Amino acid sequence: MQLFLALMIGAFIGGVAGYLGTLMLSQRMALVAGPLGHLTLPGVALALIFGFDVSLGAFPFVILGIVLIWLFEMRTGLPMEALTAIVFASGVAITFLFLPSEEETTALIGNMSQISIGVTIMTLILSLIIFFATKIIYSKMVLASISEDFDKVEGIDLRKYNLVYLVCIALMVALGVRIVGSLMTAALVAIPACTSRNLSKNLVQYSYMGLISGSLACVLGILGSDFTGIPTGPLIIITSALFFLISLIFKK
């Protein structure tokens, strides 16, 4: 039963991460999930210490980090990547002041060993919300990335779509830390998207191949972990990286 729940969670999170990752790659934001994953560490640490769900602990801190970066950028005018480095590095440093050493591995590379039906249902619902929200904004964001004039001609309020986009990324990172930890969230979205780009001929194929690649990598990684006892997070990323290497052979 536990394995079945883990496979359900992995298939949904991996699929939605791959789908969202294709949009992030087209926006040149595929690595944003990495620093945001580090921002979840204080919330994940609190969740591990007090025994509540890690995704619930991660999400408020991702949102807080995004807001802080946005406020600092307005106040200082410094580049966003520099401010992101300040915020996420501070979050990591604060985390290791109070995180017990025995919980460090779980926080950094994830843990799928204890999953309840309630957590599974919550994960599936949030994954579907991210998928459909991304699907709604996908074409508009791609058009805007090609040329900012498109949003003016089409009468698109790009600020609204950007807000939805950032919330989807934050939710995805909060869910992703459960299966790959805070260190590898960028790889969870970026590698399936790169694999899909190698194999696809058009935008529809590109988006859905990302979904399939991400979902399959998570399922195989979880099954491999169950058979070998190797931590799930690293196996998922290694499997995803192998898919990418294979995709180079069939690159379109």
N, C-alpha and C positions, 0 to 999 in steps of 0.2 A: 504493500500500500504506500509506504514511504517513497519507494522508487518511482511509482506511478505519479505521485504528486510532484516529485522533483522533475520528472520528465515533462509534465504538463507546464510547470513554471518555466523550465528551460526553453521549451518549444515556443512559448508565447513571448517571453522576454527576448530571446535570441532573434526571433522573427521580426518583432517590432523594432529592435535595435538595428537590425540590418536594413529594414525599410527606411527608418528615420536617418540612418547613416548615409544612405544614398543621397538624400536631400542635403545633409550636412557636408558631404564631399563636394557636391555641386556648388555649395556656398563657401567652399574652402574653410570649413569650420570643423572638420572631422576630429581634430585633436583637442577641441574645446572640452570634450567629455573627460579628458585626462585631469586637468586642473579642477574641474567640477567634482570629479571623483574624490580628489584629495580634500575638497571642502566638506565632504560628507563625514570625514573621519571623526570629528567631535561628536556628531549625532550617533554614528555607529558605536562609538565607544560608550556613550551613555546608555544606548540600547543594550549592549552586552553586559554592562555593569548592573543595570536595574531590571533586566530580563524582559524587555518588550521588543517588538518587531524592529529589525534593523532598518527596513525601508521607511518606517514611520519616523525613526530617529534621523535618517539621512535627509529626508525631503526638506524640513525646515531650515537646515543648515545650508543646503544648496541654494534655496531661495534667498536666505540672508546673505550669502556670498555674492550672488548676482546683484542684489540691491546695493551692497557695499561697493562693489566695483563700479556700478553705474553712478553712485553718488560721488565717489572719489574722482571719477573721470570728469564729471561736471565741475567739481571743485578745483581740481589741479590741472586739468588739460593734459595729463600724462598719458602715454600710450596704454591701451587696454591690456596688452600682454604684460606690461610691467606691473600694472596694478593687480592683475590676476596672480602674478607670481608672489607679490607681497601678501595678498589675502590667503592664498592656499598654503603658502609656506608657514604663515602664522598659525593657521588652523592645524596643520600637521604638528607643529611644535607644541601647541597647547594640548593636543590630544595625548601626546606621549608624556605629559606631566602627570596624568592621572589614570591612563589606561593600564590595567594589570598586564604584566608581561605574558601571562598565559593566554591572553585574548588577542595579542598582537597579530598572530597569524590569521585568525578569523577576520579581523578588521581589514587586513591588507589583501588577502586572496580569496575571501568569501568562505561560506560554509552552507552546504545543502543538507546537512545531516538531520536537522530538526525542523520539520515543516508540518504545519497543521492544515486542516481543510479550510479553515477560515482565512489563513494567509494565502492559500492557493486561490480561493475565490476572489479575494481582494486584488491579487496580482493579475488574474485574468481580466477582471473588470478594468483595472487601470491600463493594462496593455491594450485592450480594445479601444479605450478612450484615446490613447496616444495614437493608435493606428488611424482611426477615423478622423481625428483632428488633423493629423499630418496629411492624410489623403485630401482633405478639403483645401488646405493651403498649398499643396505641393506645386501645382502648375503655376500658381500666382508667384510663388517664391522663385521658381526656376526662371520665369519670364523676367522678374525684377533683377535676377542675378545676371541676365544677359544684357539688359539695358535698363537704367533707372527711368528712362522715358516711357517704358511700357506701362508702368503703374499710373503715370499721368494720363496717357491716352485712354487706358481702360478704366480710369476712375477708381483705381484700387487704393484703399487706405493701408499703405504698407506698414504703418506703425502697429495697427491692430494685428496684422498677420505676423509681424515680428514678435509681438507679445505672446501669441499662441505658440509660435515656434520655440521661444525660449522656455515656456512652461513645459512643453513636450520634452525638451532636452532635459530639464530639471527632473521631471518625473522618471524619464528613462534612466538617468544616472542613479536616482534613488532606488529604482528597482534592480538595476544592474549590479549594485554593490552586494546584493544578496548572493549572486552566483559567481562573480569573478572578483569581488572585493574592490577596494577603492583604488588599487594600483592599476587595474587593467580595464577600466571602463571605456577608455578611448579605443582600445583594440576591439572591444565588443561591437562598437558601431562602425569603426573604420575599415577593418579587414574584410567583412562581408561586402561592404560597398565597393572596395577595390576589386574583389573577386568578381562582383557583378559587372563592373565596368569592363573588365577583360572579356566577358562572355556575351554581353548584350549588344543588340543592333539598334535599339531604339529606347526611348524613355520609359515606356511601359515595361519592357523586358528588364531594363536596368533596375527599376524600383522593386519589382517582384522577385527577381533573382537575388537581390540583396536580402529580401525577406526569407526566401527558401534557404539560402546559404547560411544565414545567421541562425535560423531555427535548427537546421540539420547539424551544424557544428556544436550547438549546445546539447542536443539530444545525444549525439555520439560521445561528447565529452563526459556527460553524466553517466552514460552506460560504461564507458571506459573506467571512470572513477569507481563505480560500483564493483567492477571486476578486479581492479588492480589495487584499490585502496589509495591511489595517488589523489591529492586534492583536486576538486572539481575545476576550480577556476583556471589553473594553468593548463589542464587538459583541454578545456574548451578553447582557449586561445591558440594552443598548439594545433588542434584540429582545424580551426579556422585558418590558420597560417598555411597548413598543408593544402587546404582547398584553394587558397590563393596561388600557391606554387603550381598546382595542377592546372589552374585556369590559364597560366602563362602558356601552356602547351596549345590550348585551344583559343588563344586570344583572337578576337574578331578585329 
